[in-house]
């Protein structure tokens, strides 16, 4: 863990200090820490904001900043120059343009889910446009000279899972192609309250124009990833899914955050999976009619619907038994049926239904009344998946702040 504040969160105070190796951010090099070494306990994390900020000075030999401390030793790590430090005030921050990070960085740990018509750049452009319209950031324009540059940090103000690194790089590069950043933590990493996980520098106006959009994306994505991680751990051996209950216009962003948190994606939209729900069954006058009509539609659609599968929703054991009968009926084409949803069933019914359907080689998905308190019991019933709309429709944003540093 790379964490070099004036102090650590209370729960970490008993941990021994570390020698930290910081590798250049160029080419998205990873960051590693050596084995722990015993030392005096760290200072309180409740130091004032002024005390927490480290003075910085420009390095004369590279595009970096040296946060001054008492002891620094030059080392080699994976063929790149790095610094090993034994004081929590020492770290070298090596910058790279955000636009360069986007174009040359290694693939992200978790790839963005594919959507045929939506991409991150368009989402970011819309967010920036709604913030400045055709006028601009009048606060920064009126208070900060155009040539002023600044160094800024992203600070975690709560424990959680980091998500949104690449989206933030996209925001910063679209605002000003010369803004540089160095990420000390990456998507999917744990971050702790009081931890600085990113440094950036460039035009002060540019950084402040990007500030709210960066934070809006990262706080939402990190909040989703944090809850997903908790739910996915408790759901095992079942796997956690989100739903289509995402913020309008942020479908890809919300579902990406779920992946970063360790969950999996349900269907992206109405176009990539048939879900026959109670209203479809009512309109089609029965499960069998709905299934036969849907299967015929997909087959006749040819290549356009290749790979589009069917999920059937059931709410009672009677409906589960009817679906099982259809799956066993050789005269009914069920070749496109991939999954059966068990909606708002009791634990006993879920366990029985999962056993029946698993024997027929069909995936099962539990839905309804899914909370951190209930998800462990649901996962133990034998279902394949557990879906929760709470992951994206009731997001508790992870508290993150962006602070302009004092470079005196």
For each residue, the residues with C-beta under 8 A, 3 or more apart:
1: 18 33 190
2: 20 22 31 33 91 184 185
3: 8 192 195
4: 20 67 85 88 89 90 91 196
5: 8 45 52 88 194 195 196
6: 43 45 47 51 52 54 88 89
7: 42 43 44 45 46 47 52 194
8: 3 5 12 13 15 42 45 192 194
9: 12 13 45 159 192 193 194
10: 13 45
11:
12: 8 9 15 42 192
13: 8 9 10 41 42
14: 41
15: 8 12 36
16: 36 37 38 39
17: 36 37 38 39 40 42 86 88
18: 1 33 34 35 36 37
19: 33 34 35 37 84 85 86
20: 2 4 33 34 84 85 90 91
21: 31 32 33 34 75 77 82 83 84
22: 2 31 82 83 85 91 92 93 94 184
23: 29 30 31 32 77 78 80 82
24: 27 29 80 81 82 94
25: 28 29 94 95 96 101 181 182 183
26: 29 80 94 96
27: 24 104 105 106
28: 25 101 105 106
29: 23 24 25 26 78 80
30: 23
31: 2 21 22 23 184 185
32: 21 23 77
33: 1 2 18 19 20 21
34: 18 19 20 21 84
35: 18 19
36: 15 16 17 18
37: 16 17 18 19 86
38: 16 17
39: 16 17 86
40: 17
41: 13 14
42: 7 8 12 13 17 88
43: 6 7 47
44: 7 47
45: 5 6 7 8 9 10 193 194
46: 7
47: 6 7 43 44 51 52
48: 51 52
49: 52 53 403
50: 53 406
51: 6 47 48
52: 5 6 7 47 48 49 194
53: 49 50 403 405 406
54: 6 67 68 89
55: 67 68 406 408
56: 65 66 67 68 93 151 405 407
57: 65 66 68
58: 65
59: 62 63 64 65 66 92
60:
61:
62: 59 94
63: 59 94 95 96 180
64: 59 92 93 94 95
65: 56 57 58 59 92 93 95 151 199 201
66: 56 57 59 72 92 93
67: 4 54 55 56 89 90 91 92 93
68: 54 55 56 57 89 90
69: 72 85 87 88 89 90 91
70: 87 89 90
71: 85 86 87 90
72: 66 69 83 84 85 90 92
73: 83 84 85 86
74: 81 82 83 84
75: 21 82 83 84
76: 79 80 81 82
77: 21 23 32 80 82
78: 23 29
79: 76
80: 23 24 26 29 76 77
81: 24 74 76
82: 21 22 23 24 74 75 76 77 92
83: 21 22 72 73 74 75 90 91 92
84: 19 20 21 34 72 73 74 75
85: 4 19 20 22 69 71 72 73 90 91
86: 17 19 37 39 71 73 90
87: 69 70 71 90
88: 4 5 6 17 42 69
89: 4 6 54 67 68 69 70
90: 4 20 67 68 69 70 71 72 83 85 86 87
91: 2 4 20 22 67 69 83 85
92: 22 59 64 65 66 67 72 82 83
93: 22 56 64 65 66 67 182 184 199
94: 22 24 25 26 62 63 64 182
95: 25 63 64 65 180 181 182 199 200 201
96: 25 26 63 100 101 180 181 182
97: 100 101 173 177 178 179 180
98: 101 102 168 169 170 172 173 177 179 180 181 200
99: 102 103 169 173 177
100: 96 97 103 104
101: 25 28 96 97 98 104 105 169 173 181
102: 98 99 105 166 169 170 173
103: 99 100
104: 27 100 101
105: 27 28 101 102 108
106: 27 28
107: 111
108: 105 111 112 165 166 186 187
109: 186 187 188 260
110: 187 188 256 259 260
111: 107 108 259
112: 108 120 166 252 256
113: 252 255 256 259 265 268
114: 268
115: 118 119 251 252 268 269
116: 271
117:
118: 115 122 123 251 252
119: 115 122 123 252
120: 112 123 124 166 167 170 252 253
121: 124 125 170 174
122: 118 119 125 126
123: 118 119 120 126 127 249 250 252 253
124: 120 121 127 128 167 170 171 174 213 217
125: 121 122 128 129 174
126: 122 123 129 130 249
127: 123 124 130 131 171 213 216 217
128: 124 125 131 132 171 174 175 209 210 213
129: 125 126 132 133
130: 126 127 133
131: 127 128 137 209 212 213
132: 128 129 135 136 137 209
133: 129 130
134:
135: 132 138
136: 132 141
137: 131 132 140 141 205 208 209
138: 135 141 142
139: 142 143 208
140: 137 143 144 204 205 208 209
141: 136 137 138 144 205
142: 138 139
143: 139 140
144: 140 141 148 204 205 208
145: 148
146: 203 205
147:
148: 144 145 203 204 205
149: 201 202 203 204
150: 201 202 203 204 207 404 405 407
151: 56 65 199 200 201 404 405 407
152: 199 200 201 207 402 403 404 405
153: 196 198 199 200 402 403 405
154: 168 196 197 198 200 214 218 400 401 402
155: 194 195 196 197 400 401 402 403
156: 159 160 162 191 192 193 194 195 196 197 398 399 400
157: 193 194 399 400 401
158: 193 398 399
159: 9 156 190 191 192 193
160: 156 190 191 222 223 225 226 398
161: 188 189 190 191 222 225 226 228 229 260 261 398
162: 156 165 185 186 187 188 189 190 191 197 218 222 225
163: 187 188 218 221 222 224 225 256 257 260 261
164: 167 168 187 214 217 218 220 221 222 257
165: 108 162 168 169 183 186 187 198 218
166: 102 108 112 120 169 170 187
167: 120 124 164 170 171 217 218 221 253
168: 98 154 164 165 171 172 181 198 214 217 218
169: 98 99 101 102 165 166 172 173 181
170: 98 102 120 121 124 166 167 173 174
171: 124 127 128 167 168 174 175 210 213 214 217
172: 98 168 169 175 176 179 181 200 202 206 207 210 214
173: 97 98 99 101 102 169 170 176 177 179
174: 121 124 125 128 170 171
175: 128 171 172 179 206 209 210
176: 172 173 179 202 203 206 210
177: 97 98 99 173
178: 97 202 203 206
179: 97 98 172 173 175 176 200 201 202 203 206 207 210
180: 63 95 96 97 98 200 201 202
181: 25 95 96 98 101 168 169 172 198 199 200 201
182: 25 93 94 95 96 198 199 200
183: 25 165 186 197 198
184: 2 22 31 93 196 197 198 199
185: 2 31 162 189 191 195 197 198
186: 108 109 162 165 183 189
187: 108 109 110 162 163 164 165 166 225 260
188: 109 110 161 162 163 225 260 261 262
189: 161 162 185 186 197
190: 1 159 160 161 162
191: 156 159 160 161 162 185 195 197 222
192: 3 8 9 12 156 159 195
193: 9 45 156 157 158 159
194: 5 7 8 9 45 52 155 156 157
195: 3 5 155 156 185 191 192
196: 4 5 153 154 155 156 184 199
197: 154 155 156 162 183 184 185 189 191
198: 153 154 165 168 181 182 183 184 185
199: 65 93 95 151 152 153 181 182 184 196
200: 95 98 151 152 153 154 172 179 180 181 182 207
201: 65 95 149 150 151 152 179 180 181
202: 149 150 172 176 178 179 180 206 207
203: 146 148 149 150 176 178 179 206 207
204: 140 144 148 149 150 207 208 404
205: 137 140 141 144 146 148 208 209
206: 172 175 176 178 179 202 203 209 210
207: 150 152 172 179 200 202 203 204 210 211 402 404
208: 137 139 140 144 204 205 211 404
209: 128 131 132 137 140 175 205 206
210: 128 171 172 175 176 179 206 207 213 214
211: 207 208 214 215 402
212: 131 215 216
213: 124 127 128 131 171 210 216 217
214: 154 164 168 171 172 210 211 217 218 402
215: 211 212 218 219 400 401 402
216: 127 212 213 219 220
217: 124 127 164 167 168 171 213 214 220 221 253
218: 154 162 163 164 165 167 168 214 215 221 222 398 400
219: 215 216 222 223 397 398 399 400
220: 164 216 217 223 224 247 250 253 254 257 395 397
221: 163 164 167 217 218 224 225 253 254 256 257 260
222: 160 161 162 163 164 191 218 219 225 226 257 397 398 400
223: 160 219 220 226 227 257 395 396 397 398
224: 163 220 221 227 228 254 257 258 261 391 392 395
225: 160 161 162 163 187 188 221 222 228 229 257 258 260 261
226: 160 161 222 223 229 230 261 398
227: 223 224 230 231 261 390 391 395 396
228: 161 224 225 231 232 240 242 257 258 260 261 262 263 391
229: 161 225 226 232 233 261 262
230: 226 227 233 234 372
231: 227 228 234 235 240 263 370 372 375 386 388 391
232: 228 229 235 236 239 240 261 262 263
233: 229 230 236 262
234: 230 231 372 375 376 379
235: 231 232 238 239 240 375 376 378 379 386
236: 232 233 379
237: 379
238: 235 366 378 379 383 384 385 386
239: 232 235 263 264 384 385 386
240: 228 231 232 235 258 262 263 264 375 385 386 387 388 391
241: 258 263 264 265 266 365 385 386 387 388
242: 228 245 246 254 255 258 263 265 266 387 388 389 391 392
243: 246 266 387 388 389 391 392 393
244: 251 266 267 269 270
245: 242 389 392 393
246: 242 243 250 251 254 255 392 393
247: 220 250 253 254 392
248:
249: 123 126
250: 123 220 246 247 253 254
251: 115 118 244 246 254 255 268 269
252: 112 113 115 118 119 120 123 255 256
253: 120 123 167 217 220 221 247 250 256 257
254: 220 221 224 242 246 247 250 251 257 258 392
255: 113 242 246 251 252 258 259 265 268 392
256: 110 112 113 163 221 252 253 259 260
257: 163 164 220 221 222 223 224 225 228 253 254 260 261 392
258: 224 225 228 240 241 242 254 255 261 263 264 265 391 392
259: 110 111 113 255 256 262 263 264 265
260: 109 110 161 163 187 188 221 225 228 256 257
261: 161 163 188 224 225 226 227 228 229 232 257 258
262: 188 228 229 232 233 240 259
263: 228 231 232 239 240 241 242 258 259 391
264: 239 240 241 258 259 385
265: 113 241 242 255 258 259 268
266: 241 242 243 244 273 387
267: 244 270 272 273 275
268: 113 114 115 251 255 265 271 272
269: 115 244 251 272
270: 244 267
271: 116 268
272: 267 268 269 308
273: 266 267 308 309 310 311
274: 294 298 308 309 310 311 336
275: 267 280 310 311 313 341
276: 280 281 287 290 291 294 310 311 312 313
277: 280 281 313
278: 281 282 313 315
279: 282 283
280: 275 276 277 283 284 290
281: 276 277 278 284 286 287 290 313
282: 278 279 285
283: 279 280
284: 280 281 289 290 293
285: 282 289
286: 281 289 290
287: 276 281 290 291 312 319 322 323 326
288: 291 292 322 326 332
289: 284 285 286 292 293
290: 276 280 281 284 286 287 293 294
291: 276 287 288 294 295 310 312 326 332 334 337
292: 288 289 295 296 332 333
293: 284 289 290 296 297
294: 274 276 290 291 297 298 310 336
295: 291 292 298 299 310 333 334 335 336
296: 292 293 299 300
297: 293 294 300 301 305
298: 274 294 295 301 305 308 310 336
299: 295 296 302 333 336
300: 296 297
301: 297 298 304 305
302: 299 305 306
303: 306
304: 301
305: 297 298 301 302 308
306: 302 303
307:
308: 272 273 274 298 305 336
309: 273 274 336 337 338 339
310: 273 274 275 276 291 294 295 298 336 337 338 339
311: 273 274 275 276 337 338 339 340 341 365
312: 276 287 291 323 337 339 340 341
313: 275 276 277 278 281 340 341 343
314: 319 320 323 340 341 342 343 353
315: 278 319 343 344 345
316: 319 320 345 349
317: 320 321 345 349 352 353
318: 321 322
319: 287 314 315 316 322 323
320: 314 316 317 323 324 340 342 349 353 356 357
321: 317 318 324 325 356
322: 287 288 318 319 325 326
323: 287 312 314 319 320 326 327 340 357
324: 320 321 327 328 356 357 360
325: 321 322 328 329
326: 287 288 291 322 323 329 332 334
327: 323 324 332 334 337 360 362
328: 324 325 360
329: 325 326 332 334
330:
331:
332: 288 291 292 326 327 329
333: 292 295 299 336
334: 291 295 326 327 329 337
335: 295
336: 274 294 295 298 299 308 309 310 333
337: 291 309 310 311 312 327 334 340 362
338: 309 310 311 362 363
339: 309 310 311 312 362 363 364 365 384 385
340: 311 312 313 314 320 323 337 353 357 362 363 364 365
341: 275 311 312 313 314 364 365 366 367 387
342: 314 320 345 349 350 353 354 364 365 366 367 383
343: 313 314 315 367 368
344: 315 367 368 369
345: 315 316 317 342 349 350 353 366 368
346: 349 350
347: 350 351 377 378 381
348: 351 352
349: 316 317 320 342 345 346 352 353
350: 342 345 346 347 353 354 366 378 381 383
351: 347 348 354 355 381 382
352: 317 348 349 355 356
353: 314 317 320 340 342 345 349 350 356 357 364
354: 342 350 351 357 358 364 381 382 383 384
355: 351 352 358 359 382
356: 320 321 324 352 353 359 360
357: 320 323 324 340 353 354 360 362 363 364
358: 354 355 361 362 364 382 384
359: 355 356
360: 324 327 328 356 357
361: 358
362: 327 337 338 339 340 357 358
363: 338 339 340 357 384 385
364: 339 340 341 342 353 354 357 358 382 383 384 385
365: 241 311 339 340 341 342 383 384 385 386 387
366: 238 341 342 345 350 370 378 381 383 385 386 387
367: 341 342 343 344 370 386 387 388
368: 343 344 345
369: 344 374
370: 231 366 367 374 375 378 386 387 388 390
371: 374 375 390
372: 230 231 234 375
373:
374: 369 370 371 377 378
375: 231 234 235 240 370 371 372 378 379 386 388
376: 234 235 379 380
377: 347 374 380 381
378: 235 238 347 350 366 370 374 375 381 383 386
379: 234 235 236 237 238 375 376 383 386
380: 376 377
381: 347 350 351 354 366 377 378
382: 351 354 355 358 364
383: 238 342 350 354 364 365 366 378 379 386
384: 238 239 339 354 358 363 364 365
385: 238 239 240 241 264 339 363 364 365 366
386: 231 235 238 239 240 241 365 366 367 370 375 378 379 383
387: 240 241 242 243 266 341 365 366 367 370
388: 231 240 241 242 243 367 370 375 391
389: 242 243 245 392 393 394
390: 227 370 371 393 394
391: 224 227 228 231 240 242 243 258 263 388 395
392: 224 242 243 245 246 247 254 255 257 258 389 395
393: 243 245 246 389 390
394: 389 390
395: 220 223 224 227 391 392
396: 223 227
397: 219 220 222 223
398: 156 158 160 161 218 219 222 223 226
399: 156 157 158 219
400: 154 155 156 157 215 218 219 222
401: 154 155 157 215
402: 152 153 154 155 207 211 214 215
403: 49 53 152 153 155
404: 150 151 152 204 207 208
405: 53 56 150 151 152 153
406: 50 53 55
407: 56 150 151
408: 55
